[in-house]
Amino acid sequence: ALSSSLLCTILSLNNDNHSVCMEQILARCEEIMDIANNFMSFNISIGVSNVHKNILELPVGYAEAEKALSNKFYSESSIFVYSKYSTFQSSNEEAFTGRFIDKIMQEIHSGNSDEAISTMKKLFEKQKESRQSIDHIKTTSIQICLICSKLLADHSYNALNISKDASSLYKQILESTSINNLSEIVELVIKSVSLYLNSLKKQNNYIINKAMTYIQEHYHENITLSSTADFLHVNSSYLSRLFSKEIGETLTEVINKLRVEQAKSLLKSSDIKVSEIAPKLGISDCSYFCQLFKKYTGMSPSQYKNINSKYISV
């Protein structure tokens, strides 16, 4: 016994035929597994080395059995036979993994959690087939979770609300004993992040629609970013950022553009004086109104009126 959870067994077989020896070894392994499954209350896994003819090769055999047992991470089987699989990671594999992660993030950002999970599972399957190192696969899992965390932070969400906190989540990943277990953890992260972002998107759309309705109904009053935020019961900085992100303009710019459009309509279709327009738009300072009008049209209200008015005297 090497430890309380690890036992090394050496079998001596009177046969030079490698295939026959391996057949006998696997038969013994099956017997051990049957005993463990039927008469014991714990699970075991067995790693089997190549057949060696010289006792001096015992260290090599032990290393092979240990290497074979590491395959438990990739499979739900219980008996693992050593094979000279390649664990070499080419320079293209990092870029390959990166492309998968980018696609996963794009799908999450677009609200396609099912597609993101499907892509994640394809990535793990590829890593499993090519026998990527366990550390590499765990690092990939942490990368996905870190980017998910950044997506949440970008939306003013400060922590992964999945396994109490991020450190707990990463501990689960580092202690995972199989690639299937890793897949389940990362799938939960993707689902949780997608659910939050989708609910936030619906909430943001609702806020923007309410804000636009409020602006259209009250543009002729002294409304501001602050008063609109108070009406919607949200933070004014958050509302401004929301408009910048979703509309491409700040809420103040939206208000000003609407006021200028209303001013243009009044200047074209009535004989109203320029000095009378500003109060109708909720602007108390006429000179500020003229500056605002010129900013968005390139001309003063008087110039615009002279060019477009239907009420020019003959």
C-alpha positions in Angstrom: 0.0 0.0 0.0 1.5 3.3 -1.1 -1.2 5.4 0.8 -4.6 5.0 2.4 -6.2 5.4 -1.1 -3.5 3.9 -3.4 -2.4 0.3 -3.7 0.3 -1.0 -6.1 0.1 -4.7 -7.1 2.8 -6.6 -9.0 1.7 -9.7 -11.0 4.1 -12.4 -12.1 2.9 -14.4 -15.1 4.4 -17.6 -16.6 3.9 -16.6 -20.3 6.0 -14.7 -22.8 3.0 -13.8 -25.0 2.1 -10.2 -24.4 -1.5 -10.6 -25.5 -2.1 -13.6 -23.3 -0.5 -11.9 -20.3 -2.7 -8.8 -20.8 -5.8 -10.9 -21.1 -5.0 -12.6 -17.8 -4.2 -9.3 -16.1 -7.5 -7.8 -17.2 -9.4 -10.9 -16.0 -7.9 -10.4 -12.5 -8.8 -6.7 -12.7 -12.4 -7.6 -13.5 -12.5 -10.0 -10.5 -11.2 -7.2 -8.3 -13.9 -4.8 -9.6 -16.6 -7.4 -9.0 -15.5 -7.8 -5.4 -15.4 -4.1 -4.9 -18.8 -3.5 -6.5 -20.6 -6.4 -4.8 -19.0 -6.6 -1.3 -17.5 -3.2 -0.6 -18.9 0.2 0.0 -16.4 2.2 -2.1 -15.5 2.7 -5.7 -12.1 1.8 -7.1 -10.2 2.5 -10.4 -7.3 0.4 -11.7 -4.4 1.5 -13.9 -2.6 -1.2 -15.8 1.0 -0.9 -17.2 2.5 -2.6 -20.1 3.9 -6.1 -19.6 7.6 -6.0 -18.6 10.1 -8.8 -18.5 12.8 -7.4 -16.3 12.2 -6.6 -12.6 14.5 -3.5 -13.0 11.7 -2.1 -15.1 9.3 -1.9 -12.1 9.7 1.9 -11.9 8.8 2.2 -15.5 5.8 0.0 -15.0 4.6 2.0 -12.0 4.9 5.2 -14.0 2.9 3.7 -16.9 0.1 2.4 -14.5 0.0 5.9 -12.9 -0.3 7.5 -16.3 -3.0 5.0 -17.4 -4.9 5.8 -14.2 -4.9 9.5 -15.0 -7.2 8.7 -17.9 -9.9 8.4 -15.3 -10.3 12.2 -15.8 -11.5 11.6 -19.4 -13.7 8.6 -18.9 -16.3 7.0 -16.6 -14.6 3.6 -16.9 -12.9 1.9 -14.0 -10.0 0.0 -15.6 -7.4 1.9 -17.7 -4.6 0.3 -19.7 -1.5 2.2 -20.5 -1.0 3.3 -24.1 1.5 5.7 -25.7 -1.0 8.4 -26.4 0.4 11.8 -27.2 -0.1 14.6 -24.7 1.9 17.0 -26.9 0.1 20.3 -27.4 0.9 21.9 -30.7 1.3 25.7 -31.0 -2.1 25.7 -32.8 -4.0 24.1 -30.0 -4.0 27.3 -27.8 -5.4 29.3 -30.8 -7.9 26.4 -31.4 -9.1 26.6 -27.8 -9.2 30.4 -28.0 -11.5 30.3 -31.0 -13.9 28.0 -29.2 -13.9 30.2 -26.1 -14.6 33.3 -28.3 -17.6 31.6 -29.9 -18.9 30.6 -26.5 -18.7 34.2 -25.3 -20.4 35.5 -28.5 -23.3 33.1 -28.0 -23.7 34.0 -24.3 -23.6 37.7 -25.2 -26.3 37.1 -27.9 -28.5 35.2 -25.4 -28.0 31.8 -27.1 -27.1 29.8 -24.0 -28.0 26.4 -25.6 -25.6 27.1 -28.5 -22.9 28.3 -26.0 -23.3 25.0 -24.0 -23.1 23.0 -27.2 -19.9 24.7 -28.2 -18.4 24.2 -24.8 -19.2 20.5 -24.9 -17.6 20.2 -28.4 -14.5 21.9 -27.1 -14.2 19.5 -24.2 -14.9 16.5 -26.5 -12.0 17.7 -28.8 -9.7 18.1 -25.8 -10.7 14.6 -24.5 -10.1 13.0 -27.9 -6.6 14.6 -28.2 -5.9 13.7 -24.5 -5.1 17.3 -23.6 -3.5 17.5 -20.1 -5.9 17.7 -17.2 -4.3 21.0 -16.1 -4.9 22.4 -19.6 -8.6 21.4 -19.6 -9.1 22.8 -16.1 -7.4 26.1 -17.2 -9.8 26.2 -20.1 -12.7 25.9 -17.7 -11.4 28.7 -15.5 -10.9 30.9 -18.6 -14.5 30.5 -19.6 -15.7 31.3 -16.1 -13.4 34.3 -15.9 -14.8 35.7 -19.1 -18.3 35.1 -17.9 -17.4 37.0 -14.7 -16.2 39.9 -16.8 -19.4 39.9 -18.8 -21.3 40.2 -15.5 -19.0 42.9 -14.2 -19.5 44.9 -17.4 -23.2 45.0 -16.4 -22.5 46.1 -12.9 -22.8 42.6 -11.4 -19.8 42.1 -9.2 -19.6 38.3 -8.6 -20.5 35.0 -10.0 -23.7 34.2 -8.2 -23.4 30.5 -8.8 -21.5 28.7 -6.1 -21.6 31.4 -3.4 -18.5 33.1 -4.8 -15.9 32.8 -7.6 -13.2 31.3 -5.3 -15.6 28.5 -4.4 -16.3 27.9 -8.1 -12.6 27.7 -9.1 -12.0 25.4 -6.1 -14.7 23.0 -7.6 -12.9 23.2 -11.0 -9.5 22.5 -9.6 -10.8 19.5 -7.5 -12.8 18.0 -10.4 -12.0 14.3 -11.0 -13.5 14.0 -14.4 -14.1 16.0 -17.6 -17.8 15.3 -17.3 -17.8 16.9 -13.9 -16.0 19.9 -15.3 -18.6 20.1 -18.1 -21.4 20.2 -15.6 -19.8 23.0 -13.6 -19.1 25.2 -16.7 -22.6 24.5 -18.1 -24.1 25.8 -14.8 -22.0 28.9 -15.1 -23.1 29.5 -18.7 -26.8 29.0 -17.9 -26.6 31.2 -14.8 -24.8 34.1 -16.6 -27.1 33.8 -19.7 -30.2 33.9 -17.5 -29.0 37.0 -15.7 -28.0 38.8 -18.9 -31.2 38.0 -20.7 -33.3 39.2 -17.7 -31.1 42.4 -17.6 -31.7 42.9 -21.3 -35.4 42.7 -20.9 -35.2 45.1 -18.0 -33.1 47.5 -19.9 -35.4 47.5 -22.9 -38.3 48.2 -20.6 -36.4 51.2 -19.0 -35.5 52.6 -22.4 -39.1 52.3 -23.7 -40.4 54.0 -20.6 -37.8 56.7 -20.8 -38.6 57.4 -24.5 -42.3 57.7 -23.8 -41.6 60.0 -20.9 -39.4 62.2 -23.1 -41.9 62.4 -25.9 -44.7 63.4 -23.5 -42.6 65.9 -21.4 -40.0 67.4 -23.8 -41.8 70.8 -23.6 -41.1 70.8 -19.8 -37.9 71.4 -18.0 -36.9 67.7 -18.1 -33.3 66.5 -17.5 -31.4 63.3 -17.2 -31.9 63.6 -13.4 -35.6 64.2 -13.5 -36.1 61.3 -16.0 -34.1 59.0 -13.8 -36.1 60.0 -10.8 -39.3 59.2 -12.7 -38.0 55.8 -13.6 -36.6 55.2 -10.1 -33.1 54.4 -11.5 -29.6 56.0 -11.0 -29.0 58.8 -13.5 -25.4 57.6 -14.3 -26.8 54.1 -15.0 -29.5 55.6 -17.2 -27.0 57.7 -19.2 -24.7 54.6 -19.7 -27.7 52.5 -20.7 -28.7 55.0 -23.4 -25.2 55.3 -24.7 -24.8 51.5 -25.0 -28.2 50.6 -26.4 -29.1 53.8 -28.4 -25.7 55.1 -29.1 -26.5 58.5 -27.6 -26.9 59.9 -24.1 -30.4 60.6 -22.8 -29.6 64.3 -22.9 -28.7 64.1 -26.6 -32.0 62.3 -27.3 -34.0 65.1 -25.5 -32.1 67.8 -27.3 -32.6 66.2 -30.7 -36.3 65.8 -30.1 -36.5 69.5 -29.1 -34.7 70.6 -32.2 -37.0 68.5 -34.4 -40.0 70.1 -32.8 -38.5 73.5 -33.2 -37.9 72.8 -37.0 -41.5 71.8 -37.3 -42.7 75.0 -35.6 -40.4 77.2 -37.7 -41.6 75.6 -41.0 -45.3 75.5 -40.3 -46.2 78.6 -38.3 -45.5 82.3 -38.1 -44.2 81.9 -34.5 -41.3 84.1 -33.5 -38.0 82.5 -32.7 -38.0 84.0 -29.2 -41.4 82.2 -28.5 -40.1 78.8 -29.4 -37.7 78.1 -26.6 -40.3 78.2 -23.8 -42.5 75.8 -25.8 -39.6 73.3 -25.7 -38.9 73.6 -22.0 -35.9 75.8 -22.5 -35.9 79.0 -20.5 -32.8 80.6 -22.1 -33.4 81.7 -25.7 -29.6 82.1 -26.5 -29.0 78.5 -25.3 -31.8 77.3 -27.6 -30.2 79.1 -30.5 -26.8 77.5 -29.8 -28.5 74.1 -29.4 -30.4 74.5 -32.7 -27.2 75.5 -34.6 -25.3 72.6 -33.1 -27.7 70.1 -34.7 -28.7 71.9 -37.9 -25.7 74.0 -38.8 -27.7 77.2 -38.9 -29.5 79.6 -36.6 -33.3 79.3 -36.0 -33.8 82.6 -38.0 -31.8 81.3 -41.0 -33.7 78.0 -40.9 -37.0 79.9 -40.7 -36.1 82.1 -43.7 -35.3 79.1 -45.8 -38.2 76.8 -44.9 -41.1 79.0 -43.6 -44.4 78.7 -45.4 -45.4 82.1 -44.0 -42.9 84.4 -45.9 -44.6 87.8 -46.6 -44.9 88.8 -50.3 
